[in-house]
Amino acid sequence: MDPVMRFSALALVASFTVMTAAPAAAQPEEACAFFKGKTVELVVPFSAGGGFDVYGRMVAKYMGDELGAANMIVRNQPGAGGLLATNQTWNEKPDGLKIQLIAVSGMLAAELGGAQGVNFKTSGFSWIGRISGEPDVVATTPGGTIRTLDDVKKTGAEREVRIGSTGLGSPQYISAKLLEKILETRTKVVTGFSSTPEVFASLGRGELDLFASSLSTADAAEKAKTGQTIWLLGSETIPNRPDILPLEGMVDAKFGPLVRAHASAIAAGRALAGPPDLPADRLKCLREAFDRTLASEKFLAESRQLNRPVEPLPGAAVADLVKGASEGAPKEYLELLRESFAQ
């Protein structure tokens, strides 16, 4: 089954489970009483001001009340591309008072790719729910010469096709290495950029040819005229964006499993999790408070105001998604990840 369809099915099943469970008002008092009067800490594994930080603060602003806690605070803990915080969350006491916003695809890639410093198993976290899960797309220079794969091959016949990336082992780097493999021409992955906007600025100046990022980031670059989105790193078209063509249908069929595996990992997106082995009743409270938060009008209004799209997925579905991506990754994709983290 196509990843997008599979994940939609998972979401539907999980949503039905939530809807048919006992309503929040009917929960036994003792199930969530633990959180009353306490402070819950939400760890964001990146610096303040970025996309993850914005999402984390949006959730914390409303979820503490839904949980019945005294408050929910955000603590930024940057370091090692998210590994520092994620390792610590893995070893936290599983009481539900410290949870984390996790860059699931990045952590999953680091684990499967054998990155140094990984001391966790992604599928072992207590998954609370996904905030957003948008696809990766490929952008090129606005007004440039590359629009099709034939354009790429023509450029590759004359010089290396320059693919921008943030640091080694980052999700953008893995996407760049995937492009390098499936485009089958002379390429060069250009690193050294400190942030995604910096890569787009270079792309806009014509110093790069291609760059893969999330759809919302690419949309912002289009508005800033530093990038033009042309392809989707996946199989299905994006609703209302028929101009963004799925790469799986364009490249050699032998690369289909690679593209689908990458799309599967990316689909897990930004998700909330606690340490392994959270008590079932507390995890249930956290999941239901999260679901109510992301369905609330105030939260959705703020997400629109801040231009931060949300695509919620219940915790049980996220757990299934992560398990499927970690256990079902094809050999070729695992090799790509290991190459990405070996440098």
N, C-alpha and C positions, 0 to 999 in steps of 0.2 A: 504493500500500500504506500502511496506517496506520503512523505513526511507531513506535509501540510494537512492532508486529509486525515492522516492517522492522529495527529495532535488535535484536530478539531473534534474527532470522535472521542478522544480521551476527555477533552474539555466538556463535551456534552454529557458523557457518562458521569463525570465527577460532579458537574453542576446538578444533574438529576439527583445524585446521592445527597448533595447538600440540601436541595429543595425538599426531598422527601424525608429528611431527618427531622427529629423533634425540633420545633421552633425554638429560637433563642430564649424566649420568655419562659419556656418550659424546662430549661436546663436545671438539673439539681443544683441547689445553691452551693453545695460543697465542691462542685466541679471547678468553679471559677473563683471561689472565695479566696484562694491562695493569693491572687493578684491584688485584692483590694487593699488599698493603703500603701502599696509597694511601688517602687520605681523600676520600670523596665528599661534596659539599655539597648538601643539599636545601634549596632556598629556599622559604619560605612567604611569600606576598606580603601577609600581614596580620599584625596584632599577635598576641603570645602570648596564649593562653588561649581563643581562639575555636575554632569548629568546624574551620576549615581547619588551625589549629595542632595540634589534637588528632590529626587524620588524618595530618598530616605526621609527627608524632613517633611515631605508631604504626607507620608504614611504615619510617621510619629505624631504629627499634629492631630490626627483624628483617631488613630488606633488605640491609644492609651485609654481614651474615654470608652470606646467600644469594649475594651477588655475589662474595664472596671478598675484599672490601676490608678494610683495617685497621679502618675505622669509617665510619659515615655520620652526619654532624652536620646539625642543623637550624639555619638562619639565618633569622630573621624580618626581612623587608624591606617594611614597610608603606609605602603612599604612592600617591595618585591612584587609589584603588580597585583596586589590583593592577597598574596600568599601569607604574609605576616599575620594579618587579621584572621584569615580563614583557618590557619593552623591553630591559632589561639582559641577560636570558637570551637573547634573540634575537641579541644581538651577542657572546655569549660564544664562546670558542674551543670548537669542537665536538670535545672529547676525552672527554666522558662523565663528567668529574669535577665538573661543576656541572649539576644538574637542578632542575626546579621543579615544585611543585604548582600547577596552573593552574585558575582558575575559568573553565572553558571557555566557558560561556554568556555570562558577563560580558565576556570578551575578544573573543569572536566578535561580540557585539552592538556593542561599542565600535568594532571594525574596520568592520563593515558599516554602522554608523550614522554613520561619518565623525567620530568623536570626536577632539577635539584631543589631540595627544600620542601617537597610536598610530603606532608605528614598526615594526610587525611584520605578518606575514600568518599568521593562526592556523593555516591548513592547512599552513604550511611548517615547523612545529616537528617535531622527531623524537619522535613519540608513543610512550610507553613502556607506558601502560595506565591504565585508569580505576579509581579506588577506589570511588566511589559515584556513582549517577546516579538520584536520586529525582525524582518529578514535583513540579511546583508545584501547590499547592491554595489554595483561598480560604476564609478563616475570617471569622466574624462574631462579634458580641458574644454571650456566653453569656446565654441568657434574653432576648435581644433580639427584635425584631419581624421581622427579615429571615431568611427561610429559602428563599424561591423567587424567581424572576425577577419574578413578579407583585408580591411584597413590595417588591422594589427599585423597580419602576415606581410603586408606590403612594407610597413614600417620596419618590421623585424628583418626584412631582407636588406634594408639599408643601414640599420643601426639597432642597438638594443632597445627594446621597449621598456621604459622606466616605470616601475610599479612602486608607488609610495607606500610607506609603512611606518608605524610607530615602533617601539622597541622590540627586540628579539623575543619571541615567545608570546607576544601580545596577540589578542584575537585578530587584529589587523594584519599582523605579520603572518599568521597562519593563513588568512585569506589571500594574502599576497603570494605565499608559496603555493597555494592551491592554483591560483591564476597562472603562475609560472609553469606549472606542470601541464595544465589542460590547454593552454594556448598554443603549445607546440611551436614556438618560435624563439628567437633570441630575446631574452629578457634580462632585466637586472632589478632586484629588489633594493630600493633605496631606503635606508633607515637613518637614524640620527635625529628624527623629529621628536619634540617633547610632547606634542599633543596632536589630536586629530585636526583642529582648526589650522595648525601650522602646516600640516600636510596639504590641506585643501588650499591654503594660501600659495604654496609652491605649485600645486596643480593649476591654479588659476593663472599663475605667471608663465605657464608653459614649460616649467622645469621638469615636470613629470607627465606621464601619459595616462596612467590609470591609478585609481585608488579605491579600495573596497572599504565600506563603512556601513553603519546602520542606516536604514531608510530615512529616519527623521534627521539624522546628521547630514545626510546627503541633500535632503530637502532644504535645510537651512543654508547649505553651501550654494544650492541653485539660486536661492533668493539673494545671496551675497555675490552671485556671479563668479564664484571661485570653483564651480564644478557643474557638470551636466551629467545626470544619471542616465545610463544607457542599458545596463544589464542587471538581472537578478541572479544572485548565487543560489539558485534553487530550481524547482521544476514547474511551479504554478505561477500564472500571472498574478499581479497585484491588483485587487479591485480598484477601479477608477484610474489605473495607470497602465493601460495597454501598450504605452510607448516603451515600458521597461521590459525587455525581452528575457525570458528564463534561459540561462546559459546551458542547462542540461540538454535542451532541445537543439542547441547550436554546435556543441563540441562533439568530438568522437564519442560514440556510445560506450566505449570502454571506460570513459571517465564518469559515467552516470553514477555508479556507487559512491565515488568520491564526493561528488556534488551533493548527493542526497544525505550522506553521512554528515557533511559539514552543515547542511541546512537543519538537520536534526539537532545538532549540538547548539546551534545559534538559537533555535526555537525556544530553548529553556530560558533564555533571556536574563532579566534581573529578577531574582526571587529571594524571598525571605526564608531563613532556616534557623533552627536552633541546633545545639549539640546533639550527638547521637543519644538515643535511649531516653528522650523526654517522656515523662509519664503520659500515658495515653489520654487521661482526662485533661491535663494541661495543654497538650498538643491540640486536642479538640477545641478547647477554649481559644487558643491562639488562632487556629484556622478559621473558626467562625467569626471571631472579631476582625480578622483580616478580610474575610469575604464581605462582611457588612461595611467595612471601611471603604473598600473599593467600589461598592455599589451605592455609596451615599452621594446625594446630590452635591453636597459641599465639596467633597473630594473631587468629584468629576468636574465641577465648575472650576476648581483651582487648577486641575490638570489642563483644562482647555486654556485658561488664562495664561499659564506658564508655557503653553505649547509643548507639553510633555504627554504624549499619547500613552494610554494604558490599555493593556490587553490581559486582563486578569485570568488566572488559571488556578483552580483550587489545589491545595497542598497535595492531596492524594494523586492528582493527575500529574503534578510536577514530579513527584517521586517516581511514578511510572515512566515518565518521559526521560528522566535522568538515568534510570535503570536500563531502559531500552537503548539509549545512546551509548552508555558505557559498555554494555554487554554485547550489543549488536554491531559495533563499529567494524567495518571490513578491514582486512589486513592492510590494504593499500592506504587507508586513511590513518591507521596507527603508524605506519611507516612515515607518512607525511608529518605527523605530529612529532615523532621522534627526531626526524631531521630538523624540524623547526626549533626544538629545544636542545639540540646537540651542539649548537654553535656558540 
